[in-house]
Amino acid sequence: MSESFPRLYARTRRFTLGVPRGFTIAPGGDRVIFLRSRSGTDPVTCLWELDLAAGAERLVVDPTALGAADEDLPAEERARRERAREQAGGVVAYSTDAAVASAAFALSGGLYLADLKSGAVRRVDTPGPVVDPRLSPDGSRVAYVTGGALHVHHVPTGDDLALATPEAEGVTYGLAEFIAAEELDRMRGYWWSPDGTALLVERADESPVQTWHIADPANPSKPPTSIAYPSAGTPNAVVELLVLGLDGSRTAVPFDDEYLVTASWDRHGPLIVTMPRDQKALRVLAVDPATGAAELVREDTDAAWVDVILGVPARLSDGTLVWVADSEGGRRLVVGDAPVTPPTLQVREVLGVDGDIVLFRASGEPTEVHLWTWSAGTITPVTSEPGVHSGQLTNGTLLIISQTLDSPATTVQVRSGDRRLYIDSLAERPKIEPRVSLIRTGERELSTAVLLPSGHVPGSKRLPVLMDPYGGPHAQRVLASGRMFLESQWFADQGFAVIVADGRGTPGRGPAFEREVLHDMASPVLEDQIDALHGVAQLYPDDLDLSRVAIKGWSFGGFLAALAVLRRPDVFRSAIAGAPVTDWRLYDTAYTERYLGHPDEHPDVYDRSSLTADAEKLETPLLLIHGLADDNVVAAHTLRLSSALLAANRPHTFLPLSGVTHMTPQEVVAENLLLLQVKFLKQTLKVV
């Protein structure tokens, strides 16, 4: 008997296993290093090399052959993977030297080095479990973190130097603190100097942060896990920067702002980006590594908030700053002091600078993300096929990663001169093909996807409706990528018309559209879901049954689903809220305060955007789902809402998931969650 979609979806980690990722192009442009598991159901990620001249792939590191496939991860690595939403195992991250001749990586806390020319792999003895190993540019040393201390291993001699050791409990060197990793898209905490004689290192002190305890009720003999969680309005970790020399020198790099957004160190020197707690300014600072003095290079401000864009700051060969800033209603690429892209092209990310060529991602149409280059004052499109594209550029070799609406597959093309090579994806092929119609609908012409059952004949019957949004800031669901809609199509094939809509606050349509949720995370996002629903109903008048509308979502989408049935039961007759944020005072500082401000200054804003006070309004079925091991949206959110519903005598269903975090990578859990949700929807909407 063939495997069901829910089981295959779970086993393949949503069809991400076997997809190539984590690319590094060698400086000569003749080799590409990348990560990929050996099949679409194999969760063990391997390290590979593509030789462009030979046109052949070579397996460099197979963790199974090293006896390290069954992982016993240190707590810091488990936390890093949770922040990165990493669902696979094996070699999930690696670093190389500047020549891409060697690679360093961690497996089960062990440090490994791979010679990329010979293929030889060896384990290095370390005084403790290893997190985030990074080779020096010349490959002679590898830095890593163990027990919160930053160490440097000398490859030729095997000597190990503890460069910085925590002075007290709660202090770490070289690790990104929770807020940096979860909300600022910074997963690293140290950077090598180009000559390999020093490192720019984060020192984080979490002792001011409140301690929360996450218990495992299914195993009462197991002690709770303690985490430092900075909820809105409470203290953050104290973050400092130091230049640590291999000669023992230690130079402080003082800065005044609360958040260290990112840092880099190229041949022109270190650059850091900082941001105050209210997130209304971004400051780029050039650092003198000898003295630690930081000079302001650029400052951007916004009355609402500033956005962190990946890939910047960067620099051209002569040191000219490459940046992204909001200007004239658009998010624009800036070279030097001048915007070089039109306001109508929304820049998403800078992917790299190859000499004086800037490769970046940008959107004209919000549902598509294309590759562009800037060079000598001219911007040039690299991709044209509708879809979502990313890539890399090194020494003229261009790697393009593409997803399109007509296929759930990811393709990876390498262009070098006249040659065109492909890196194979070994992902399983889904058993369904998304039938997606991308439209603009409603008063604000919202980007919306409509999916109908595979066998549905238009106009033949009215279908119950399932709204399937994320709907919140910093994430976009409606994209021209077939793999974005696999789960939605499966729900459609169970007999629903599925609608996915990106409302105000979501990216891709410019800064003003994103800032519509300032000081109100509830009203705009809910209004837009209803607007999209009615807009789709006008286009499909004979296919949607508006008397049977449900909504489901996870995380912010879970908040939106619960919000919908609590405040608009006239529209939504059923909801599934997975890991919902129910009280924004319980969510973290950087995300929450960016949009709602400080809770002490805006208590009414938090009250309007939270759900617990609405418990007595529940009139329709609500299924709450939450992983009890979730350290991002802690289970207290759902437990408090459930208690309030009980106190208000409002029936509801609560499904606690023992041992499950904010992700649900466990195969049986992920499979049965899909099946249980469909059963709940069919029962509550009376689908036969």
N, C-alpha and C positions, 0 to 999 in steps of 0.2 A: 504494500500500500504506500502511495506517495506521501511524503511529509506535508503536513498542513502549513499554510502560510504563517500562522502564529508561531509554530514551533521553529520553522526555518528563520523567521524574522528574529526570534530570540537567539537561536544558535549562532547566527551570523553577526550578532551584535548590530542589528538593523542594516545588514548587508555592507558593513564596513570592513569586515575581515577580508583579507586578500586584495584590498585596494592599495596600490602603492602610495607612499606619502613620505614626508620627512626628507626632502631632496637636498643634496649638496652637489653643485657642479664644480669640478676641479678647476683650478685657475687657468689651465690650458684649454678648457672647454672640451676636452676629449673624453672625460669620464663623468658619470653621474652616480653618486652614492644615494641609496634610498632604503626605506623600510617597507617590508611587506611580509605577511604570513604566507605559508606555503599552500594554503587553499582558503576557500571562502568560509570554511567551518573550523579552521585551525586558529586558536586564539594566541598562539605563540609567534610573536613578531620576529623576523629575521633581518639581518643586514645584507644588502645586495650591492653589486656594482654593475653598471652598464658601460661597456667599452664601445665607444662610438665607432672607432676604426674597424673593429671586428664585428660590430653589430650584434654583440652577444652579451647576455647577462651571466653573472657569476655569483653564486652564493658565497658570501664571505663569513657570516656568523650564523650558525644554527644553535640556539640555546639548548635544544634537545641533545645535540651531540656533545655539548659541554656539560651535560648532566644538571642543567639549571632551569629546566622547563617548569618545574613545580616551584613556585616562588614563595619565599618567606621574606616579606618586605619589611624594612624598618618603618616605624611610624611616620617619619618625615616623608618617605617616598610614597606611602599610602595617601598621605594628605596631598602631596604634589599631584598625584594622579587623579584624585578626586577633584581638585581645583581645575585640572586640565581636561576633565571629563574623559579620561583615558579608559577605554573599556577592554583593551587587549592586554596581553602580558608579553614577556620576552624582552627584546631590545626595543623599548618604546621611545627611547631618546638616546642620542649619541652626540659627540663633538668630534671635530677633526682639527688637525693643525692647519696652518695657512696653505700648505702645499697639498692638502688632502692626501697625504701619504700614510697617515695613521689615524685611527679612531679610538676613542675611549667611551666606555659605556658601563652601566651597572646592571648586574643580574643578581637577584636575591641578596642584595646588599654587598655583593662582591665587586671589586674593581677589575675590569678587563681591558686589555689593550689589543688592538688588531692592526697588523701590518697590512695595509691595503694593496701592496704590491705582491707580497708573497702569499698572503692569505693566512699567515700564522697568527694565532690567537693565544694569549696567555693571561692567566689570572695573576694579579699583583697582591701581595700581602699588605694588609692595612690594619691599623689598630682597632678598627671598629667598622660597622656597616656603613656603606658609602651611598651618598646622595649627590646627584648632579655633578658628575666628574667632567672637567673641561680641560682639554689640552692647551698648553701654551702655543703661541703662533709657530715657534720653531720645533715643536713636538718633543722637546727634551724634558718637559715636566707636565704633570697632570695635577690640577687642583681638584679638591673634592671636599665635601662636608661630612663630618661624622660626629655624632653627639653634640651638634651645634657648634663645633669647632671647624675652622678652615685649615686644611692640611695641603701641603704641596709635596708630591712624590717626584723624586729625580729619577727619570727612566733609566739612564745608563748605569747608575750606581745602586739604585734601590733605596737610597736615603729618603727618609720621611720627615718633613718639617711641619710642626704644628705652628702655623703662622699666626693664628689668633684663637684663643681659648675663652669660652664664656667665663665671666667673672662672678656670675650669680645665676640662680635658677631663673628661667624665663628669657635669658639672653642667648641669641644665636648670631653667628657670623656666616655670611655667604648664602643665606636663605631668604627668599622673598617672604615677607610676612603675609598673613591671611588676606588683608585688604588688597595688597599689590597683586596677589595671584588670582583672587576671586573677582575683583572689580576693576583693576587697572590693566589687566592683560599682561602683567609682567611676571614671568615664571622663574626668573633667575635673580640671584643676589650678589653676583660678583662678575667682574670683567677684567680680562688680562690686558696689560699694556702691549703695544705692538712689538716691543723688543723683548718681552717675556721676563722683565726684571721686577715687575711690580704688578699689583692688582688693585682695582677700585672695588671696595668691599662694603656691603651693607652690614651694619650692626643693628639688630632689632632687639628691643627690650619689651617683652610682653607683660612684665610685672604690673603695669598700670591697668591692663585690660581685665575686665571682670571674668571670672571663671564660671563656666557652665558645665554641667555634668550630664552626659548622655548615657543612660542606663540601657541594659539589655533585659527587659522584663521576662523574656523567655528563658533566660539563664540567670536565676536570682543569685547564684553563688559567684557570678562574675562581677567584679567591682566596676562601677561606672567609669566611663572614659571622661577625663577632664579636658576641656578645651578653653582656650582664651578666645572669647567671642565678643567683638566690639559692636554691640547693638546700638541703634540710633541714639545719639545724645550722650553716649558713654565714652570713656577714654579709648583712644587708639594705642597701638604699640608706638613706642618712641623709636624712630628710625634715624640713624646717623650714617654718614659715609666716611670712609677712611681710605687713604692710599697706603697700602702695606707693601713695603719693599722686601724682596727676598734677603736683603742684607740686615733685616730686623728693624728698619725704619718704620715709623708710624706717623702719618700726617693726617690730621682731621680736615674734613671738607665741610665747613659749616654752611647751613642754609636755614632759612627762617620758616619755610612752609611746613605744613603737617604731612603732606604726602610726597614721597619720592616716586614719580611716575615711571621714569625709565632712565637709563644711562647708556653710554657707549664710549669707546676709546679707540680712535683711529690715529693715523700718523700726524694729524693736526692737534691731537690732545683729547682729553676727556670732555664730553658734554653730558650734562644732566638736565632733566626736566622736573620741576617741582610744581606743587599746586597747594594753595591754602585749603583749609578744611571746608570752606563754603564753596569751593570749586568754581569760583567765578574768575579765575586767572590761571594761565599756564605761563611758566617762566623757563626759558632756555638759558642755561648758565654754562660758560666755558670755564673749565677748572685748570689751574696751574698745578700740576702734580707735585712740584717741588715744595710749594708753600701751602697748598690747599685752598688758596684764594679763588673765589668764584666770581666771575664778571658776567653781568646780565647781557645777553646777546639779543634776546627777543622776548617780548611779553604780549600775550593776547588776553583780552578780558571780555566778559559777557555778563549782562545784567541777570541772566537766568543761570547758566552754567557753561563751562567750556567742555568740549568733548576730547577724549584721548583717542588719537588716531595711530594705528600701528605703523611701524616702519620709519617714523620720524622721531627725532631729528636725524638727518643724513647730510652728507657733504659731497660736493663735487671734488674733482681732483685738486682744484686750487683752494679748497676750503670753504667755498660758497655754501651757505646753509640751504638745505632743502627742507621744506616745512609744509604743513597743511593748515589752512585757517579759513574761517568763515568770513565771507566778504560779498556784499551786494546780493545777499539772499542765497548764495551758494557756498558749498564747501570746496575750496580751491587749492590747487597745488601752488606753492609759493617757492620761487627760486631767488635767493637773495632777499630783497624786500618787495619783489613784484609778483602778484598773482599771474600765473601763466596759463591757466585754464579758464574757460568761460563760466559764469555763474550757473549756467544750465547743466553743466557736467559735474555731478556730485562725486568727489573723490572719496573712495572708501579706504584705501590703504596704499602706502608706498612699499613696493616689494623689493627694491634695491636700486643701487646706483652702480652702473658698470662704466667706469671711467667718467665720462660726462653725459651718459645716457641714463635717464631716470625711468624705471619701469614702475607703473602704478595701475591700480584698479579703479574704475570709475563707472558711474551709471548716468546715462541720459534718460532712458526708460527705467523706472524703479525696479522692475522685475528682472532686469538683466544687469550683469556686472561684466564689463569688458576690460581687456588689457590695452593699455596705451603706453607710449613712450614720449618723453620730452627730451629734445636734444637741440642745442644751439637756437633756442627760441621757438622751436616748432613742436607741436604735439601731433602724434601720428597714431591712428588706431591700429592695433595688432590683431585683434579678433573681430569678426563680424557676424558669425553664426549666432543667432539668438540663444542665450544660455548664461551660465555662470562660469567665469573663467578666472584662473589665477596662474602664477608662474614664477619663473626665475630667469635671470639673464647674467651670463658670465662670459667675458671674452668673446662675445658674439654668438655664443651658444644659447639658444632660447628654449626653455622648457615651458610647455603650456598644459595646464590641467583644466579639463573642460567637463561640464555637465550640461546636458540639453534637455528640453522638455519632452522630446519624443523618445527618450531612452532613460532608464534608471542607472545606466552604467556611467562610470568615470573613465575618461580617456586621458592618457598622458602622452603627449607628442614632444619629441626633441628635434629641434631644427638646428643644424650646424652646416653653414654654407648651403649647398644644394641638397644636402642629405635630409631625409625625413625618417626618423625612427620612432617606434612606439614602445613604451614600457607596458607590458601586459598587466591587466587587472585579472586577478584570480578569484574575484568575488563570485559568489553564487548568483545565478540569475533568478530574480524573483518569479514566483508563480503567477503574478498578476502584472498587467500593463496599465499604468495610470492613464485614465481618460480625463485629461484636465483641460478645462476651458478657462483661460485667463482673461478677465474682463475688468473694466473700470465701472464702478457702480456707486449709487447713492449720491447724496448731496455733494460730497467732497471727492467724488470719483475715486473711491478707494480701490487699491489693488486687491482683487478678489479672485479666488480660484473656486470653480464649481466642478464637483465630481458626482456623476450619476452611476448607478449600477451598470455593470458591463453589458447586461442583456436588456437594459431598459430602452423601450421605444418612446421617444419624446411624445408627450401628450397622451400616452396610454393610461396613466394612472397618477394620482397624487401621492407623493412619497413623504414619509416623515423626514424632518430636517434635522441634521446634526451640524451645529456650528463647532468648528475645530480650530480655535485660534491659539496663538501665544499672546499676541496683542499688546505686548509691553515694550518699553524702551530697550534699545541695544540689540534687538533680535528681529529678524524678518522671516516670515513663513512663506510669503507668496513670491516665489522666484521661478524663473524659467528653467527648472531642474526637475526631471521626472522623479528622482530619488527622494525629493522633498515630500512626495505625495503617496508613497507606497502604503503607509498605514491608513491614510485617509481613503484611498481607493478600496482597501480591504473593508473598511467600515461601510463604504458606499455599497459594496457588493453584498453586504448583509441586509440590504434593503433600504438604505437611506440616501437622501440627497445631502451631500456633505459640502459645506461652505467654509472656506478658509479666507479670512479677511485681515489685512493689515491696516489698522486704524491709526489715529493720531498718536504720536510718540514713537512709532517705529521708524527705522532708518530708510534712506534711499530717496526721500522726497525733499530733502533740504532741511536746514536748521530750524526754520520757522515751524514746519510740520512737527518736528520732534519736540519742540518746546511748548506745544499745546497742552502738555500734561503737567506743566509747572504748577505746583501746589494743589494738584488734583489728579490723583492716579486712578480715580474711579469713574467720574462722570463722562469724560471724553471717550475713554476706551469702551465703556458700555454703550454709549450712544452710537458709536461707530459700528459696533457689531449689529445693532438693531437696524441702523441705516443700510448696512450691507445686505442684511437679510431681506429687507423690503425691496431693495434695488434688484436683487437676484429674482425675487418673486415676480417683479414686473417683467423681467426678461423670460422667465419660465412660468407663465401663469397657470399652465395646466399640469405642472410637474411637482409643485411644492404644496404640501399641506401645512399651512401656517397655524393650524390648531394643534399640531404635534411637532413642537420644536424643542430640541435638547441642545445642550452645550457641554463640551468636555475640554479639559486642559490640564497641563502640568506646570507647577511652579507659578510664574506670573499667570499663565493660562489657567491654572487651578484657582487662583484668586479671582480671575475674571469669570470663571464658570460659577463659583459660589456667589459672587457679586450679582450675577445675572438673575439667578432664581430668588435671591433675597430681595432685590430691589425692583425687578421687572417680571413678577410671576405671570403677568398678563401676556407676556411674550414667550417666556421660557417655561416649559412644563416639566423639565427634568434636567439634572446636572450631575456631572462627575468632576470632582475637584481633587486633583492629585497634587500632593505636597504644596498646598496653597499658602501664600502669605496672608494671614487673616488679621494680623495686627502689625502695622509697619513699625511700631516701636520695638518689635522683636527682631527686625531684620537689620542687616549690617549698616554701619555708618556711611560709607562712601556711596553706595548705591542709593540708599533711602534719602540721605540728606541732600544729594544732588538734585533730586526732584521735589522733595517736600520741605527742605530746609531743616533746621535744628528743631527737635520736638519741644524744647523749652521755649522757643521763640514762636512756634506755630502749632500750638496744641490742637487748635480747631481744624487745621489742615490734616493732621494725623487722624483725628476723629472722623472726618468726612471720608477719608480714604481707607479706613479699616472696617472690618466686618462684624465683630463681636456684638456691637450694639444693635445690629440688624437681626439678631437671632430670632426675635419674636415675629418677624415678618415672614418666616419660611412657611410656604403653603404647598409647595410641590416637592417631589422626591429629590433627595440629595444624597449622593454617595461620596463620602470622604475617604481618601486613600493617603497614607503617609508611611514612609520608611522610618522606623524608630531609631535607626542609626544615622539619620540625616544630620550633618553638621553645617549645612548651608541654610536651608529652611528647617529649623528644628521642629520636632514633632509637637512641641508646645503650641504651635500655631493651631493645628487641627484639634488637639486635645482641649484647648480653651474654647474654641468655637463649638465643639461637641458638647462641652459642659454647659455653655450658654444656651444651646438649643434644648438640652435636656431640662434646664431650669425654666425655660419658656414653654415646656411641654410641646416641643416641635419634633415629631418623629423624623429620623434620618438614619442612614447606614454609615458605619465607620469600619473601614478595613485597615487594621494596622499590619505593617510588614516587618516582621522581626528580622534584625540583622541587615536591613536594606538601607542604603544611603540615598542621596538625592538622585543618583542614577539607579537603574534596576537591571544590572548586567546578568543577574542570576537567571539561567535559562528557563527553569520551570516557573519562576515568579513572573518573568516577563511574558511568557506564553499565556499563562493562566490569567494574568491581568487583562489581556486583550479579550479573552473569552468571557470573563466575568463582566467586563464593561458592556459587551454586546448584549449579554443576557439581561443586565440591568436596564439598558436602553429599550430593548424590545418589551420588557415587562411594563416599564413605566409609560411608554408611548403606545402600548397596546398594538404592537406589531406582530402579525401572525405569519 
